[in-house]
Amino acid sequence: MQKKLLLSFIFPVLLFSCNSTRKNANRPVSINPYQYTIQKRVTAANGAVVSAHALASKTGVNILKKGGNAFDAAIATQFALAVVYPNAGNLGGGGFLVGRRSNGELIAIDYREKAPGNAHRDMYVEADGTARTDKSQDGHLASGVPGTVSGLFESMKYAKLPVKDLIQPAIDLAEKGFAISEREAKALNSLQDELKRYNSMMPAFVKTLPWKTGDTLVQTDLANSLKRIRDRGAAGFYEGETARLIVEEMKRGGGIISYDDLKNYKAKLRAPHTFYYKGYQVVGMPMPSSGGVLLHQMMKMIEERNIASMGFHSLQAVQLMTEVQKRAFADRGEYMGDADHYKVPVDLITSEVYLRDKMKNYVPGKATPGTEIKPGFLQRTESEETTHLSVIDKEGNAVAVTTTLNNSYGSRTVVGGGGFFLNDEMDDFSIKPGVPNMYGAIGGEANSIKPGKRMLSSMTPTLVLKDNKPYLVVGTPGGTTIPTQIFQTLVNILEFNMSTTDAVYKPKFHHQWVPDTLQVEKGFPQPVWKGLEKMGYILHQRSGIGRTEIIKILPDGKFEAVADTRGDDAAEGY
Ligand code: GLY
């Protein structure tokens, strides 16, 4: 299946800047999938794409150059990510898109997975009350009905080019293969045992000798799945051969996704969750993602507190931001879930009176004891894999998309003959009140399992508009850390006036209330750490938090695209 490259793989090079006025720069370029570099920052006049993989970002920019708009580019980038970034790019998962059209219309597309028709509230609870998180997190029973392909075709309504143009680059990458990076090789090597455990038909990712940097990953089954989508549209996935392969895979592994579940899956167009912060309009994802509402709550709880005067990473600012993170997250488990199935009191929990009241027991210089904030969450640190892409074009379309399989490589089950991973999104439901999911989040009725219901998410694809025009396009993976990262990135730019690169790259922190631990990245300032401990906080250093992908519109109208240095992420523009 795989061949070792004779061509040398160019190890990711951090390139900062790009000259968008080069001769021929506006023509699509042929992409060499065996030799590519990674640019971390680009300024461009015509359009930009930033995503988790250089080949996907380059694919998106080629589509812009071909005359596609930001929606076209976002679709092509997602198809490419399904090939070159199998840990989170996907056909077998779901996602959310927040977009601004050139005519000013704001849209949100919900392609979150759904609980299958045969799912039920206690499907992961044994007779003696034991909660089987192993089954909600790995293997066939962990999968919700995939939403991505339906979401991509819902997005097609805003695109200009035919789907065959948008999907062909992904087909080529799957069929001819691409060179994997060191990070990808390591991830695949660490996955081998689980792939063997959760698959009866060995996928292209399984290899006898260890994967090495520059090896070519060829995915023939996935190429064929993509071709069926190219030829038959969404029905090429939800019906016919691919549906048969999914259902057969379910039968082999004790999963419950049926033909009807697949045929009936429909992405939903929703009204975005919007709010104003000091004159900026923030446009986010509504339920079933908690992201937009949590961001709203956190931003509003700091708005009147002059955080700019405290300074970036000052003891005062970090303490204030930690306390608002705790308060927002305390509401998540209690109130938030799929609003089509549970009445979520969005207006109430984002109202000024409510948020002011929540901050009444905030004391600068002192950690608010956990007992004084409504219980909400426990926390374990696990893989937080999801992926985000930000896209902008010169017509004024801006698109923020976050998609996921949930865990890295989802359920670790690849559809036999289909070549794509299935999600383990069922774990994002509250499988039993009080039992934490893989991100430590607990919940209750609002997020209980019900057939056809969408599980609560934290994904926070976000647009910030200034004078009704795009100003920031941003998002990140990271499970429950997603909303707190976007919160910090926005505060860094809007309040601390930081450069886009600093706003993304500087160490981040995360608190989701219980246990009472502030997670911080390496490089978090030691004096602030010590000061917070004196105030009563417990701190814990952890691995990198998320991978933020952002585009900022500069005063001269150019686009500054910045990719996170925490991964292989890449910015492209022209
Ligand atoms: N699966 C991660 C999320 O949706 O928040």
Boltz pocket constraint, residues with backbone or C-beta under 6 A from the ligand:
constraints:
  - pocket:
      binder: B
      contacts: [[A, 385], [A, 386], [A, 404], [A, 405], [A, 406], [A, 407], [A, 425], [A, 428], [A, 456], [A, 457], [A, 458], [A, 459], [A, 479], [A, 480]]
      max_distance: 6.0
